Amino acid sequence: MVRDLFLAIDVGTGGIRSALVSHDGEILKIFHKEHEQIVPRYGWSEQRPADWWAGTVETINQVLAEVDGAAARVAAICACGQMHGAVLVDSNGLLTRETAPLWNDKRTQPQADQLNKLIQPDDALRLTANLPSPAWPASKLMWLMENDPEAVAQAESLLMPKDWINLKLTGEYAQDYTEASLSFLMDQSTRDWSDELIALTGIPRNLLPPIRNPSEILGSLTERAANRLGLSPGIPVLVGAGDYPTALLGSGVCGAGMGSDVTGTSTIMTLIHNNPVMHPGVSNLLEPSGNWGSFTLLDAGGDAMRWARRAFHENRRSYSEVADAATRAQAGSNSLFFLPYLNGERFSNAPNSRAQFFGLTSGHGLAELHRSILEGVAFSVRLRLDALQGSAGRPERFVASSGGAKSRLWLEIKASMYNTPYVVPEELECGVVGAAILMASATGKFTDLRSASRHMVRFGDQINPNPEWCELYDRMMPIYSDLYNVSQQFYDRIDRL
């Protein structure tokens, strides 16, 4: 039988997804299994890697049962996964610690603060293209060394979540360069572990496995794993990558000059460059094709829409109805501004920022209020775009995904706000598609990732900037910027009330 299917695994924070994908990028079947997030204390977040493996086995068995002859048709296996989770395993591939701290675990803030005292920002950017963060695995391993030294002493390797699944599939230890680039342990210039950062953090060098290319073949499916999964041993298993960079690839963002807008509860903006952008407000990761994805996270996003739906309509209107109300207002919302910092602003000089409407008159109604919220989120992104661009200017287009991609008006506002076209992938399971693209390249179906992406990712109609809106937003932007800066003097005073 022809091996014409790719088996993709996505180790998410909320659960495991396994999917069968055709060589054309069509998802034939996908199954999801939730797993528990453990919160031992406020701000802590852990999961059991054993649950990830159990979910992987269950969802793969389910998906294979739903497609005729699937087990004999699988050409390759590739996993992507939630980034930064610190999994410790010994030389026998056994966990030395039952749980792994996740990307959103905040217990490592003291370790990040310590790193900020030990290294100057310019040196951190020079070495890693990133500043210290409690999310990065370096901070997590420093915490584990202080608080669970026995687990660290017994460990042979530090793996990321999808690397643990790969170990169960192949018996091989590795990390990929997308994960390593956000570890605060990799030298951005050599793309190998940094002796200087290893010395700075005190992390044992032997815990860091080889850094591999995401599209390389890591190994073959072992007989033991094959028996659990109902597959034939020997199927090639890829190194894979972090879920976010894999989703970039699966959304068609895989070359310099492209941009990604992932608007969910918050907003993640990513621009692809040949080199990292050295700026304290910008983070940098290597994406699967080897270019740099320079990105910034803004707390403003779909959360503003959620607030408006609750505050103005007591959740009695759907998101589409709220967005539809905004279409009845003119561009610029009749000179009404909205600063969308409803829950503060993590990456800012004023993390205690507040939201506000400015310019309200008796002539404004719900339509203008709703539209100004959509425009306010876009204004907040535009404040960050210049730094994110480096010296490259605007991307040739933005690819929108997640919940914010469902509102055409919002995409029209953003296209005009940034004077850059927007497109939306037809298939929104971008992580799964990205894993399939990696497999298509690794198995020789396509010569490189960009060719595979062009073939396997399909877009809807392009949304182009509206010239009149562009001109209006250009005139409004300086006012928004001044409002943003002037308002910061009030936040501490409000906190003291």
DOMIPA-209762 format. One record per residue (C-alpha): residue in three letters; x, y, z. Coordinates in pm, whole numbers, plus 50000, padded with zeros to 5 digits. Each point is the difference from the previous one (the first is absolute). Example, Ala and Ser with C-alpha at 12.3 -4.5 7.8 and 13.67 -1.06 7.14 Angstrom:
2
ALA512304955050780
SER501375034449934
***
This chain:
497
MET500005000050000
VAL501205035349920
ARG501205019550304
ASP498115031949925
LEU499125013150349
PHE501845020650258
LEU499344994450371
ALA500205032850193
ILE499995003650380
ASP499425033150179
VAL500864999850372
GLY497925029750110
THR499525015450342
GLY496334990350000
GLY500404965949843
ILE501484977449734
ARG498945001349636
SER500874972449756
ALA499105003249633
LEU500424983049666
VAL500915024649724
SER500204993849626
HIS502985009849787
ASP497935029849884
GLY499565013450354
GLU496414988250050
ILE499214988550354
LEU498094967449956
LYS499324993050368
ILE501025016050327
PHE499374989650360
HIS500555019050324
LYS500574987950356
GLU500015025050286
HIS502504997450282
GLU500155015450344
GLN501895031650089
ILE501274997750357
VAL500195031750211
PRO501694991050333
ARG500205036850096
TYR498875033349858
GLY502105007949693
TRP501324964549960
SER499054978549703
GLU501014963949940
GLN498994969449802
ARG500904963150006
PRO502014989549692
ALA498554965250052
ASP496585015249920
TRP501355014049674
TRP501164965649893
ALA496724983550105
GLY498095026149798
THR502284994849701
VAL499364962450003
GLU496245004550038
THR499575026449728
ILE502254981949751
ASN498034967950050
GLN496785019749945
VAL501135017749686
LEU501434968349842
ALA496704982350055
GLU498085026849808
VAL501894999249667
ASP500024969149781
GLY503344982150003
ALA501605029050184
ALA502554979950199
ALA501614987049680
ARG499875034149829
VAL501965021150256
ALA503175013349835
ALA501425019250298
ILE499235012950349
CYS500665035050131
ALA499175016850331
CYS499835036450094
GLY499255011850350
GLN499535026750263
MET503355016950051
HIS502325003950302
GLY498614971950220
ALA502964984850188
VAL499924961849988
LEU502814981750182
VAL500814964149897
ASP502734975450097
SER502264978249783
ASN497274973449979
GLY497465025149868
LEU498115000950329
LEU498725031950160
THR501995011850301
ARG497145023150091
GLU496334991049960
THR498965034849890
ALA501495026749774
PRO499625037850054
LEU498325015549695
TRP500575031249791
ASN497455019650207
ASP501504990750339
LYS500995031750188
ARG501934984650294
THR503265006849816
GLN499725038050016
PRO502765001750269
GLN502344980649771
ALA499215023449709
ASP500645029750232
GLN503324984350099
LEU501004996349635
ASN499105036349937
LYS502485009850274
LEU502734977149865
ILE499875011149637
GLN499555033849832
PRO497155002949744
ASP502405006849713
ASP502024968850085
ALA496854978950030
LEU498845011649657
ARG503454994149851
LEU500104964550131
THR496424988049966
ALA498045027749822
ASN497674999250303
LEU499825013650352
PRO499534977750308
SER496454988250064
PRO498324976550249
ALA498654980849699
TRP503394989349864
PRO501314965050090
ALA503205014950149
SER497945016450276
LYS498034968050057
LEU503124978450028
MET501575024850243
TRP496874997050217
LEU500134962149983
MET503684999950096
GLU499145020150312
ASN496754982850095
ASP500204964449863
PRO503734992649976
GLU499494962450017
ALA497924999949681
VAL502685020449823
ALA502834977850128
GLN498264968749870
ALA499245015549660
GLU501824992549679
SER498195025349784
LEU497775030649998
LEU497264995549741
MET497115021249881
PRO496464985149989
LYS500094988249639
ASP503564986550056
TRP498624977650274
ILE497474986049752
ASN502834995149749
LEU502004981250264
LYS497034976750056
LEU499684994949624
THR503664994949910
GLY502174997150312
GLU502015030349877
TYR500855031450201
ALA500045033849821
GLN498755035649997
ASP499345020649689
TYR501265034949929
THR496595016950022
GLU499764989350366
ALA503685005850076
SER499825035649864
LEU497605009050284
SER501824981050273
PHE502385028250105
LEU502714973949957
MET500655000749624
ASP502535023149833
GLN498015017449726
SER503055004049776
THR501264963750012
ARG496584983850055
ASP501574977050258
TRP499974999550379
SER501845029950145
ASP502924992550236
GLU499665035550135
LEU496324995750089
ILE500564965350141
ALA502625014750232
LEU497745029550088
THR497044978050093
GLY501994971450155
ILE497974974849800
PRO501814966449947
ARG501164998149638
ASN499244962849980
LEU496285006850037
LEU499805017749664
PRO499414975849711
PRO501085006149640
ILE498265028749819
ARG498504986749677
ASN498235013849694
PRO496204996250037
SER499654983449657
GLU502704973950062
ILE499124963650058
LEU500644994150371
GLY499644962349987
SER497674971349924
LEU496884989150184
THR501054972950243
GLU498324966250010
ARG498745006950352
ALA498405033349901
ALA498644985149678
ASN498194972950195
ARG498375026350225
LEU498905020849704
GLY498944973149755
LEU502645010049746
SER502944983149830
PRO503445004850158
GLY502545019549799
ILE497785029449896
PRO502185031549996
VAL499405024450285
LEU501075036249959
VAL501715022650252
GLY497025023949979
ALA499735034750154
GLY498195021850253
ASP496295004849942
TYR500145037049924
PRO502794998649737
THR498354969249849
ALA496705019049979
LEU501815028649827
LEU501164975349736
GLY496534984949976
SER498455034249946
GLY502345006849708
VAL502335023550192
CYS503354984949917
GLY502255025649835
ALA501515034250053
GLY497535028049925
MET496964981950139
GLY498005007550313
SER497644981850234
ASP497155013750211
VAL498654975250255
THR497195017750183
GLY498384978950268
THR499535012750353
SER503255018949946
THR501855008849681
ILE503294985449876
MET501575018649707
THR502924983349822
LEU502115012449710
ILE502454977149820
HIS503535013549946
ASN503364986649889
ASN501495011650332
PRO498555005750348
VAL498805034750099
MET502095011650296
HIS497505019950203
PRO498994995950366
GLY496314999949906
VAL500414972449742
SER500514962650044
ASN501634978749732
LEU499604963649905
LEU501404979149720
GLU497144987849784
PRO500174966149827
SER501425012849669
GLY502965015350188
ASN498925036549986
TRP499345020850310
GLY496495007250121
SER500055032650194
PHE496885002150212
THR498265019750270
LEU497094991150223
LEU497295025550076
ASP497404993850268
ALA497475019049788
GLY498084977849760
GLY496834979550004
ASP499775006450373
ALA498795035249915
MET497204985549789
ARG499104976050281
TRP499815029250245
ALA497785020449767
ARG497644970749954
ARG499674996050376
ALA499975036850100
PHE497635013149731
HIS497834969449931
GLU500274977650310
ASN501234972449765
ARG496624998949825
ARG501485007749659
SER502404977849810
TYR503455011849900
SER498855002349639
GLU497075022250103
VAL502355022950195
ALA502355001949702
ASP497045006449769
ALA498945029650215
ALA503415015749938
THR499454999349623
ARG497325027050041
ALA502625025450114
GLN502255019349767
ALA503774995349995
GLY501585018150293
SER496854995250212
ASN499185037049971
SER503355009850161
LEU499534976550296
PHE503134983150140
PHE500224968850213
LEU503134989950192
PRO499514962350037
TYR502094992550311
LEU497204983950199
ASN502344976450186
GLY503155020650007
GLU502924995849764
ARG502704974250077
PHE502695013149767
SER499905036850078
ASN501455026950222
ALA496515001250153
PRO498844964150066
ASN497115014950202
SER498585017549691
ARG496235005549989
ALA497495001149719
GLN498085031149903
PHE497775015949741
PHE501075035049897
GLY498025024949797
LEU496484988750094
THR497155023149905
SER496234997350005
GLY500194991149632
HIS501704966750067
GLY498014967850030
LEU500674963050037
ALA501164996849640
GLU502805025250055
LEU500924984750337
HIS500324965549845
ARG501975011849700
SER502345020950215
ILE500854968450197
LEU501024982049680
GLU501985030449887
GLY501565004550345
VAL501524965149994
ALA501415007449654
PHE501415033550120
SER501704982050291
VAL501674976049756
ARG501115028349774
LEU501845015450297
ARG502234969150003
LEU500414993749628
ASP502915023549935
ALA502194981950255
LEU498844966249874
GLN500895008449640
GLY503665007250073
SER501325015749682
ALA497794979249771
GLY496825021049986
ARG496504985549982
PRO499644963549888
GLU498564992149658
ARG496884986550175
PHE498674988250335
VAL498484965650046
ALA497245000950262
SER499034970250213
SER498164991550322
GLY496695015950103
GLY500795035049874
ALA500244986749646
LYS496244993749997
SER499045037149993
ARG500345014149650
LEU499525035750125
TRP502854995950248
LEU502254987049720
GLU499005029649780
ILE500835024050287
LYS503384983550058
ALA500904999149630
SER499325037449981
MET501605007950338
TYR503314983649895
ASN499575006749624
THR500684962949940
PRO497754973649839
TYR498544971850214
VAL499204964049909
VAL498484971450203
PRO500914963149954
GLU497104977649902
GLU501184974050255
LEU500355015250347
GLU501654969350163
CYS503295015949903
GLY502194979650237
VAL498824967549847
VAL500475013249646
GLY503475013050093
ALA501014965550126
ALA498784985349670
ILE502075025549809
LEU503104989350195
MET499274963849910
ALA499375008349633
SER503455015849981
ALA501774973050203
THR498614971649788
GLY500905016449669
LYS496485009049893
PHE501245036049959
THR503515014049969
ASP499695024750289
LEU497595013250261
ARG498965030649804
SER499024978949697
ALA498054976450225
SER498285029250172
ARG498985016249671
HIS498404967349892
MET498374989650329
VAL498745033250141
ARG497025016049827
PHE498635034750069
GLY496695017649963
ASP499685033449820
GLN502645026350078
ILE498745029850200
ASN501715031549875
PRO500445033350181
ASN497315026349944
PRO501895031549888
GLU497545023750170
TRP500204980850326
CYS503804999049977
GLU500145037749973
LEU497625004750293
TYR501854975450225
ASP503295017149915
ARG498545032550133
MET498534983350310
MET503114980650093
PRO501995029350151
ILE497015008450222
TYR499774963850117
SER503744999450069
ASP499825032250206
LEU497014986750194
TYR501914968150075
ASN503055018650128
VAL498195027350193
SER497644975550174
GLN502844981150165
GLN500455027450261
PHE496584991650148
TYR500264962250049
ASP501994999950324
ARG497695026850139
ILE496954979349912
ASP501584969750168
ARG500355020050321
LEU496315009250016
***
